[in-house]
Amino acid sequence: MKRLLTIIMVLAMVTALFAGCGKTETPETGEMTETETGTETETETPASTEGQSVVIYQNKVEIGEQLMAFAALYEEETGVEVTVKTSGGDTPYAENLKAEFQSDRQPDIYVIEGMGGYNTWKTKLTPFENEEWMDLTTLEFAVDGQVYGFPVAVEAWGMAYNKDILDQAGVDPATLTSQEAYKEAFEKIDGMKDELGLKSVVAMAAGPDMRWVTGLHNFNGYLSAGLEYGDTTVLDKLNSGEADLERLTQYADWVELLFAYSDNAVLLTGNYDAQVGQFATGQAAFVHQGNWIDPWLTDNGVDFPMGFAPHASVYGEHNAIFIGAPSYYVLNSDSPNQEAAKAFLNYMATTEAGHNYMVNEAKMVPAFTNVTLVPDTPLSANVTEWLKKENGAYTWLQNDMPDGFGMGTIAPLYESYAKGDLDKEAFIAQLVAKIEENK
């Protein structure tokens, strides 16, 4: 609950600052939102960074180009070269990161996601101390009182919907608070596919390129749906090798429902572009994704109204989506360019240029209280609305599972289930077996 209150406080600060502005204008892509509230900190490049360069290895394909443009701007301002390397989406970031550490030029900044990433890379991490950005957030990643991670953004995922399609079908997304309600809505929309111009009700992907969608995000529904924010009961059992069979069975019903109303081509072999593209082109009423698809939608001229419906991963009534600060920039303990790397992150968190990059360019919800800009993209804006709701968020816990468990151990089971190689009972049994291997 403390973590949720922190996230709400960050968003409330941003909203309050925006509401207090004397003058605002909706930005075009790549433009600043004009405000008269506050001033930004001028960040000077420390002299100790002279002659240094920075390599960032990050896992968000949807912000790769935007981050490269920001890095170029930073070099123009400071003279420090920043190279951005991106691996994610359809490619296995964790495996490729290990290869990067075997290369001649290791990254100075890279990304971890929660305790799983920390446990894998803790010998290659160095803590931050007395950095300017640390006073501007309480969403940093810390272990035993030491801060290791700079929060990339506040993110959320769930069942994003096309409001125009749901309106035509006579479905109110606010009523989708249970698996029964979803099943009824899916059946209705499926019966109107030709009339609505749909290929499927849901854009869902479970193939080898999209294991992060199934083994991490979707499986997080088993870990936290319906529980109080911060409740790690199910996660703790999983990490000690204990499965909750009743809850897994309920969760498997949800997976079955999503797969049954998805397009097989996208479900079995679709990549990120195929999944998001089906939703973007109006060929699916829902997409199982997060607010990080906003830049992709903006770049492709998508302008229909959308939002997140409640997420019903297990039985019961639900009125929440999954929200957290899931990924963090960390410092390579062996890097000779640590001062330059820290200066770059401070610049991102404390300057107008950094805020413009995070909000207007990358379309993210920043984790810093000094940011006065507000997202103008639909899904990120909707995340702020969910955070205002009482108990409107479920915890992100998938990154606190054992390293490799989500994408490497259980994600292939979803692919086998989608192909029909496993029936639902076998899918459940295999999940139980894999969880019990954690003993």
N, C-alpha and C positions, 0 to 999 in steps of 0.2 A: 504493500500500500504506500510506503514511503516513496518508492520509486515512481509510482503513478502520480503522487502529489507533486513530485519534482517536475515531471514532464508537464503537468497541468500548469505549474507556476511559470515555466519557461514560455508556454504558449500564451498564458494570460498576460505576461509582461509584454510580449510582442503585440498582442491585440490591443492592450491598453495604450501602448505607445502610438500605435497606428491611429487609434480613435482620437488621440489628443493632437494629432497633426493639424496644423492650420491650413495646409493645402496638400492635396493628394491628386495624383494622376495615375490611371491604370497604365502600366508600362507595356510597350511593345517588347517582343522578345529581344533580350540583350540590352534593354535600357533600364536605368535606375528609376525607382519610384521616388518622386520629389517629395521631400518632407521638410518641415521647419522645426522638427523636434530633435534636439540633441546634436552633438558633433561627434565625429569619429576620431579615434586615436590615430595620430600620425606615427607610423612605425618605421624606424630607421633600421637599415641593415647593419648589424653589429660588425665592427671592424674585423672581428675574428673569423668572419665568413669569407674574407677576401681570398680569391683563388679557389674557393670551393664550388662544387656543383652538387645538385641533388637529383637522385633518381627515386621516383615514386612508383611502386608496383601496387596497383589497386584492382578491385574486382567488380566495378560497376561499369558495364559497357555503356549504359544509358547516359553516363556523364563523362565518358572518356574524352570526347571532342571538346566539351565545355571546360574540363579541367586542363586540357592542353592549351586552350586559349588563355585561360587564367595564368597558367605557368609562363606563357609567352609575355603576357602583360607584366608579370612579376619580374621577369628578366629585364624587360625594358626599363622598369622603374628602379631596379636595384643592381643590375649587372650580374646577378647570380643565375646561372643556367639551371633550369628545372626540366628534367625529362620525365614524361609520364608514360608508363607502360601499363596496359590494361589486359586483364585476363578474367573472363567471367562469362555470364550468359550461357553460351553453349560449350565453353571450355572449362576444365576442372581447375579452378584457381589454386586450391591447396596443393595439388600435384605440381602445377607449373611454378608455384612459389618455391617449392623445394628445389626445382631445377635452377631457378634464379640464384639461389644461394650457393649453387655449385659453379656459377659462371664467374668470369673475370671481374665483372662489375656488379656486385651485390646491391640490392636496393638500400637506400638510406631510410626511407619511409615505406612501410608496407601495412597491410590491413589484417587484423584479427577480428574474430567474432566471438566474444564471450570467453568463458572459462575453457571451453574445448580448445580454442586457438591459443589461449595463454599456456595451457599445459603442454601443447606441442612445441611452442616457440619460446618458452620462458628463458632458455639459455641464450637466446638471441635478442633479448629485450633489455632496454635500459630505461629507468624511470624518468619522468619529467619532474623538475623541481623549480618552483618559483617562476613558472611561466605566466605571462600576462593573461592568457586565455583561461587559465585555471581558476581565476577569480570570477569568471563570467559564466560558469556552468557548474551544475552539480550532477551532470550525467557522464562524467568521465569514467573510464574503466580503471578500477583500483583493486589491488590485492594487498592485504596486510598493511593497509595504510599508505602504500606507495602508489602513485598514479602512473599508469603505463599507457593509457589510451586516450586520444583526442577524439571525441564523438563526431562521426562523420555527419550524422543527421538524425532527426526524429523520423521514424518511418512507421508505416502501417500497411497491413495487407488484409485481404478478405475477398468477398464476392463483390467486385465492382460491377455496376449495372449501367445499361444504356436506358436512361429515363424515357426517351421517346418510344422505344420499343415496349417497355413495360406499360406505358400509358396506353399505347394502342392495344395491348393485350388485356388491359384492365387489371393489372397487377400492381398493388401498392407495395413498394419495397419495405416499408416500415412494418408490414404484417408478416414478413419472412423471419419469424422468430423461433422456428422449430423445424425439425426435419420433416414433419408432416406438412407444414405450410409450404416448405420448399418443394416437396414432392407434388403437391397439388398445383403449385404455380408452374413447375417444369412441365407437367402433363398438359396443362392448358396451353402454354407457349408452344410446346412441341406439336400440338394439334393445329397450330396456326402458322407453322413454319413457312409454308408456301406464301400465305397471305402477307407475312411479315418480311419475306425475303431472307430467311435465315438458313444457314447450313446446319447449325446446331443451337441448342439452348445455351450451352456453356462452352467457352473456349478454355480447354484444360489440356495440359501436356504432361505425359508421364514417360516419355522416351529417354534414351541415354543422355541426350543433351540437356535435359531439364530435371535432373535428379534433385536439384536444390528446391524445386517447386514441390515435389512430393515428399522426399525424405527429410526435408527441413521444415518448410513452411506448412504444408498440409499436415504433417505429423505433429506439429506443434499444437494442433487442435486437440489431439489426445492428451498432450501434456498440460494444457491450461484452460481449455474452453470450459465455461461455467464455473470456474474457480475465482476466488477473490484475487485481485491483483497482487502479485508477489508470492502466491501460494505455490510452493515447490514440492508438494506432497507426491504427486505422480512422478515428477522428475527424479526425486530422491529415490523412489522405489526402483525406477528404471536404472539409475546409476549403480544400484546395489544388486541388480539382477532379478528384480521382482516385477512381474507384469500384472496389471489389473484386467483380468479377462472380461469382466462385465463391461468395463469402459472401452476396452479394445473392440468388443463386439458392436457396441453402439457406434464407435468411430468408423468401423468397417462399413456399416450401413451408409454413412455419409460418403465415403469413398465410392461405394457402389452407385450411389445416386449421381454423383458428379460424372463418373465414367459412363453411365448409361445414357446420359443426355449430352455427351460430347461427340464431336466429329472424329471418327476413328483415325483419319489421316493425321490430324493435328495431335490427337491423343497419343498415338503410337510412335510417330516419327517427326512431329513438328518441333521446330526450334523456337527460340524466343520471338523472332519476327513473325513466324507463322501463327503462334498463339495470340500475341497481342494484335497482329494484323487482322485476324478474323474478327476480333471485337471492334477494332478501329474502323473497319469497312462495313459495319452494321450487319455482319453475318452471324453474330452471336449476341445474345441478350446479356450475358454475363461473361466475365473473365476472372479466373482465379489468379489474382496478381496484387501488386501493391502500388502505392502512390509514386514509386520510382518510375512507373511507365509514363508519367506526365511528360517528360521531355520528348519521348518517342511520339506521343500523341500530338504534341505541339508541332514538332518538326514535320509531321505528316498532315497537318492541317485539319486535325480532328477537332470539331467544335460542338458536338452534341452534348447535352447536359448529362452528367453522370455522378455517381456517388458510391458509397459502400453500403450494402445491406448487412443486417446482423449476420453473424456466423454461427451456424448450428452444427458444430462438429460432433457433438454427443447429444443424447436425449435431453429433454427439458426445454424451458423457455430461455431465449437468449436475446440480449439487446446490447451487444458489444462487438468490437473487432479487435484485431491483434496490433498493439502499438508498443513501440519501444525505441531505444537508441541501440541498435544491434551491432554496429560495426565501428571500428576504431582505427585511426592512424596511430602506428607505433614506431618507435625508433630502433633501428638495428644497432645492437650493442657493439658491433665490430666496425661500424661506419666511422670513417675519418672526417665525415661531413656533418656531424651531429649539430653543430651550432647553426649551420646554414639550414638544416632541416627544421630545427626549432623556430628559426626566424621566419621561415616560409609559413608554418602553421600559425604563428602569432599574427602574421600579416593577414591570413585568411580570416581569422576570428575578430580582428580589431579594426579593420579598415573598411571604408565605403566600397572599395573595389572587391574586397573579400566577401562582403555581404551581398553585393550585386551578383557576384558569381554564384553564391550558394542559393539565393532566392530567385533571381530573375533569369539566370542562365541555366543552372543545374536543376531549378525547380524543386529545391529541397526545403524541408522545414528545419531550420537551424536549431542547434541545441544551446545557443548562447543568448543570454538575457539582454545584451546590448544591441541586438539586431532589431531595427525598427521597420524593416521591410516585411510585407505580408505576402505569402504565395498567391499568385493570381491564377494558378492552374487548378482545375476542378477537384482532382482527387486529394491533392495536398490541402486545399482549402477545406474539403470535407473532413479530413483528419482533425483539423482544429475544432470542427463542430462535434465530432465524437468525443473529443477530450473534455468538452464542456458538459457532457452528459454524466449523470451520476452512475458510476460503475459501467462506463462506456468502453472500457478497455480490458482485454485479456493480455497476459504477460507473454513476451517473447522468451522462450526457454530452450528453443532448439539448439542454440549455440552453446548451451551448458551440458550437452550430452557428451559422451566420450568422443574424442576426435575421430572422424571418419564414420561414426555410427550412422548418421543420417544419410549422407550421399553414398557412402561406400557399402554399408551393411544392409540397410533396409530399403533404400530407393529401388534397387533392382527387383524387389518383390512387387512393387507397384507396377512396374513394366510387365512382369510375368502375369499379374492379375489382369491388367488391361488387355493383354494378348489372349487371355483365356487359358494360359498354361496352368494357372492356379484358379480354383474357384474360391468363393469368399471364405469358406471354412478353412481351406488350406492356407489362404492369405493370413487369416487370423493366427492359425497355428504356427506359421513361419515367423510372424512378428513376435509371438510369445517366445519361441525358441531363441530368436536373436537377442531379445531382451535378457533372457535367462543366462546367456553367454557372458553377460556383464558381471556375473558373480565373481 
